[in-house]
Amino acid sequence: MTSLDFTPDEMMTIAASRMLSNEDVCFVGIGAPSAACNVARLTHAPDITLIYESGTIGTTPDVLPLSIGDGELCETALTTVSVPEMFRYWLQGGRITIGFLGAAQLDKYGNINTTVIGDYHKPTTRLPGGGGAPEIASSSGEIYITMKQSVRGMVEKIDFYTSFGHGDGGDHRQRLGIKTKGPTLLITDLAIWRPNPETKEFVVTSLHPGVTRDDVQKTCGWSVRFADDLETTPNPTDQELQTLRALKERTAAAHSG
């Protein structure tokens, strides 16, 4: 139980952190994935191995990094390897259990767009791009995705395939020769989603406290499916909230100039 109020963003981060274990070797994205992974490390999974794209292995940052090149990652890592070694040996070598990604646009099969909004040649918005995310999505044992819900972000059809999820659904990954599981979990600020075993369409399996089915549907651009045995996500504990807030406070202080 918790005696503290919490925000939807805090619930999302903490719900995501709970999905990680001591045994995981996690390829961490910047932003919400990084917060979730480090809360897990600071609470129930102290032995988790966090890897960032710049080549830092076993990093234990005291504050959240601004980017993959943040010195905080290298200074607190067990070791740092070259980017080619990180991708060829660690990632493509099958040594990463979970890739933790964010998304600007996402469809119901877990395909991610972080490249452009609108037509590729004349976009309305140009996004940061894929970086290593396409390779992470294909080579990690499985993929966790975290993002805030909105009809602009969760769409029927993404404008650009940056990171391949389950394609058109079903066995699309297998037909392309991709042997990893792909997206197995989506955590938003409103709910926890998992793919249907057959169709691979994301289905809501748990609503966060106080959230209704209508809340989820109103902030999603496709017709949402809900599990028959729909659950309620447990509230954050005092320890989880205090750990996350302290991490955010240290980060704000460190990056305030």
C-alpha positions as CSV (number, residue, x, y, z in Angstrom):
1,M,0.0,0.0,0.0
2,T,1.0,3.6,-0.4
3,S,0.2,6.7,1.6
4,L,1.4,9.0,-1.2
5,D,-0.5,10.4,-4.2
6,F,1.0,9.5,-7.5
7,T,0.8,10.7,-11.1
8,P,0.0,8.7,-14.2
9,D,3.6,9.1,-15.3
10,E,4.9,7.7,-12.0
11,M,2.5,4.8,-12.2
12,M,3.7,4.0,-15.8
13,T,7.4,4.1,-14.8
14,I,6.9,2.0,-11.7
15,A,4.7,-0.5,-13.4
16,A,7.4,-0.9,-16.0
17,S,10.2,-1.2,-13.5
18,R,8.3,-4.2,-11.8
19,M,8.6,-6.2,-15.0
20,L,12.4,-6.4,-14.7
21,S,14.4,-9.0,-12.7
22,N,17.9,-9.4,-11.3
23,E,18.7,-11.9,-14.1
24,D,17.9,-9.5,-17.0
25,V,20.5,-8.0,-19.3
26,C,18.6,-4.9,-20.5
27,F,19.4,-2.6,-23.4
28,V,18.0,0.7,-22.2
29,G,16.5,3.5,-24.2
30,I,16.8,7.1,-23.0
31,G,13.8,8.8,-21.2
32,A,11.1,6.7,-19.6
33,P,12.8,3.4,-20.3
34,S,15.9,4.6,-18.5
35,A,13.9,5.8,-15.5
36,A,12.0,2.4,-15.2
37,C,15.2,0.4,-15.5
38,N,17.0,2.4,-12.8
39,V,14.1,2.3,-10.4
40,A,14.2,-1.5,-10.8
41,R,17.9,-1.5,-10.1
42,L,17.5,0.7,-7.0
43,T,14.6,-1.4,-5.6
44,H,14.0,-5.1,-6.3
45,A,16.6,-5.9,-9.0
46,P,20.0,-4.6,-7.7
47,D,21.9,-7.1,-9.9
48,I,20.2,-6.2,-13.2
49,T,22.7,-5.5,-16.0
50,L,21.9,-2.2,-17.7
51,I,23.5,-1.6,-21.1
52,Y,23.3,1.6,-23.1
53,E,23.9,2.1,-26.8
54,S,27.2,4.0,-26.4
55,G,28.8,0.8,-25.1
56,T,28.5,1.1,-21.4
57,I,27.9,-2.3,-19.6
58,G,26.7,-2.7,-16.1
59,T,26.2,1.0,-15.6
60,T,24.7,2.3,-12.3
61,P,24.0,6.0,-12.8
62,D,23.2,8.1,-9.8
63,V,21.2,10.4,-12.1
64,L,19.3,9.8,-15.4
65,P,21.4,10.4,-18.5
66,L,20.6,13.1,-20.9
67,S,21.7,10.9,-23.8
68,I,23.5,7.7,-24.5
69,G,26.8,9.7,-24.5
70,D,26.3,11.1,-21.0
71,G,29.5,10.8,-19.0
72,E,27.5,9.5,-16.0
73,L,27.0,6.2,-17.9
74,C,30.7,5.6,-18.6
75,E,31.8,6.7,-15.1
76,T,29.6,4.2,-13.4
77,A,29.9,1.3,-15.8
78,L,31.7,-2.0,-15.1
79,T,33.3,-1.6,-18.6
80,T,32.8,0.4,-21.8
81,V,33.2,-1.3,-25.2
82,S,33.1,0.1,-28.7
83,V,29.8,0.7,-30.4
84,P,30.5,-2.0,-33.1
85,E,31.4,-4.5,-30.4
86,M,28.2,-3.6,-28.5
87,F,26.0,-4.3,-31.4
88,R,27.8,-7.2,-33.1
89,Y,28.9,-9.2,-30.0
90,W,26.4,-8.2,-27.3
91,L,23.2,-7.4,-29.2
92,Q,23.4,-9.4,-32.4
93,G,25.2,-12.2,-30.5
94,G,22.0,-12.8,-28.5
95,R,23.3,-11.7,-25.1
96,I,20.5,-9.1,-24.5
97,T,17.3,-10.5,-22.8
98,I,15.2,-7.3,-23.0
99,G,15.3,-4.2,-25.1
100,F,13.4,-1.4,-23.5
101,L,12.2,1.2,-26.0
102,G,10.0,4.3,-26.3
103,A,7.9,5.4,-29.3
104,A,6.6,8.5,-30.9
105,Q,4.1,6.5,-32.9
106,L,3.0,3.0,-32.2
107,D,0.4,0.7,-33.9
108,K,-1.5,-2.2,-32.4
109,Y,1.1,-4.8,-33.4
110,G,4.0,-3.0,-31.7
111,N,5.6,-1.4,-34.7
112,I,7.4,1.8,-33.8
113,N,8.0,5.1,-35.6
114,T,10.6,7.5,-34.3
115,T,11.6,8.9,-37.8
116,V,8.9,11.2,-39.3
117,I,5.3,12.3,-38.9
118,G,3.6,12.6,-42.3
119,D,5.2,11.9,-45.7
120,Y,8.8,10.9,-45.4
121,H,10.0,13.4,-48.1
122,K,7.8,16.3,-46.8
123,P,7.2,15.5,-43.1
124,T,5.1,17.6,-40.8
125,T,7.5,16.7,-38.0
126,R,11.0,15.2,-38.2
127,L,11.7,13.0,-35.2
128,P,15.1,12.0,-33.7
129,G,15.3,8.9,-35.8
130,G,16.0,5.2,-35.1
131,G,19.5,5.2,-33.7
132,G,20.1,1.6,-32.6
133,A,16.4,0.9,-32.0
134,P,15.8,-1.0,-35.2
135,E,18.6,-3.5,-34.3
136,I,17.4,-3.6,-30.7
137,A,13.9,-4.5,-31.8
138,S,15.1,-7.3,-34.0
139,S,18.0,-8.8,-31.9
140,S,16.9,-8.5,-28.2
141,G,15.3,-11.6,-26.7
142,E,12.1,-9.6,-26.3
143,I,11.0,-5.9,-26.3
144,Y,9.2,-3.8,-23.7
145,I,7.7,-0.5,-24.8
146,T,6.7,2.4,-22.6
147,M,4.8,5.5,-23.8
148,K,2.1,8.0,-22.8
149,Q,-1.2,7.3,-24.5
150,S,-2.6,9.7,-27.1
151,V,-4.5,9.4,-30.3
152,R,-1.6,11.0,-32.1
153,G,0.9,8.5,-30.7
154,M,-1.2,5.3,-30.7
155,V,-2.4,5.0,-34.3
156,E,-4.0,2.6,-36.7
157,K,-1.1,2.9,-39.1
158,I,2.3,4.4,-38.4
159,D,3.8,6.9,-40.9
160,F,7.2,5.2,-41.0
161,Y,8.5,1.8,-39.8
162,T,11.5,2.6,-37.7
163,S,11.6,-0.5,-35.5
164,F,9.8,-3.6,-36.6
165,G,7.4,-5.1,-34.0
166,H,5.0,-7.8,-35.2
167,G,4.5,-6.3,-38.7
168,D,1.0,-7.2,-39.9
169,G,0.5,-9.5,-36.9
170,G,0.5,-13.3,-36.6
171,D,3.8,-14.9,-37.6
172,H,5.1,-12.0,-39.6
173,R,8.4,-11.9,-37.7
174,Q,9.0,-15.6,-38.3
175,R,8.2,-15.3,-42.0
176,L,10.9,-12.7,-42.3
177,G,13.4,-14.9,-40.5
178,I,13.5,-12.9,-37.2
179,K,13.8,-15.4,-34.4
180,T,13.4,-13.2,-31.3
181,K,10.0,-12.7,-29.6
182,G,9.5,-9.0,-30.5
183,P,7.3,-6.8,-28.4
184,T,5.9,-8.7,-25.4
185,L,4.8,-5.8,-23.2
186,L,3.5,-2.3,-23.6
187,I,3.1,-0.1,-20.5
188,T,1.4,3.2,-20.8
189,D,0.3,5.9,-18.3
190,L,-3.1,4.2,-18.3
191,A,-2.7,0.5,-18.7
192,I,-0.6,-2.6,-19.2
193,W,-0.9,-4.3,-22.6
194,R,0.3,-7.7,-23.9
195,P,0.1,-9.2,-27.4
196,N,-2.5,-11.8,-28.2
197,P,-0.6,-15.1,-28.6
198,E,-2.1,-15.7,-32.1
199,T,-2.8,-12.4,-33.7
200,K,0.0,-10.4,-31.8
201,E,-2.4,-7.5,-31.4
202,F,-1.9,-5.7,-28.1
203,V,-4.6,-6.3,-25.6
204,V,-5.2,-4.5,-22.3
205,T,-4.6,-6.9,-19.4
206,S,-4.5,-4.4,-16.5
207,L,-5.9,-0.9,-15.9
208,H,-4.0,1.4,-13.6
209,P,-5.8,2.6,-10.5
210,G,-8.7,4.9,-11.3
211,V,-8.5,4.3,-15.0
212,T,-11.6,3.2,-17.0
213,R,-12.0,1.4,-20.3
214,D,-13.3,4.6,-21.8
215,D,-10.2,6.5,-20.7
216,V,-8.0,4.0,-22.6
217,Q,-10.2,4.0,-25.7
218,K,-10.4,7.8,-25.9
219,T,-6.6,8.1,-25.9
220,C,-6.0,5.3,-28.5
221,G,-6.3,5.5,-32.3
222,W,-7.5,1.9,-32.8
223,S,-10.4,-0.1,-31.4
224,V,-9.0,-1.4,-28.1
225,R,-9.4,-5.0,-27.0
226,F,-9.6,-5.8,-23.3
227,A,-8.7,-9.2,-21.7
228,D,-11.6,-11.2,-20.2
229,D,-9.8,-11.4,-16.9
230,L,-8.9,-7.6,-16.8
231,E,-6.9,-6.7,-13.7
232,T,-6.1,-3.5,-11.8
233,T,-2.4,-2.6,-11.5
234,P,-1.3,-2.5,-7.9
235,N,-0.6,1.0,-6.5
236,P,3.0,2.2,-6.2
237,T,4.5,1.4,-2.8
238,D,6.1,4.2,-0.7
239,Q,9.5,2.7,-1.5
240,E,8.9,2.8,-5.2
241,L,7.6,6.3,-5.3
242,Q,10.3,7.7,-3.0
243,T,13.0,6.0,-5.1
244,L,11.7,7.4,-8.3
245,R,11.2,10.9,-7.0
246,A,14.6,11.0,-5.4
247,L,16.1,9.9,-8.7
248,K,14.2,12.6,-10.6
249,E,15.3,15.2,-8.0
250,R,19.0,14.3,-8.3
251,T,18.7,14.4,-12.1
252,A,17.1,17.8,-12.1
253,A,19.8,19.2,-9.7
254,A,22.6,17.7,-11.8
255,H,21.3,19.1,-15.1
256,S,20.2,22.5,-13.8
257,G,23.5,24.0,-14.8
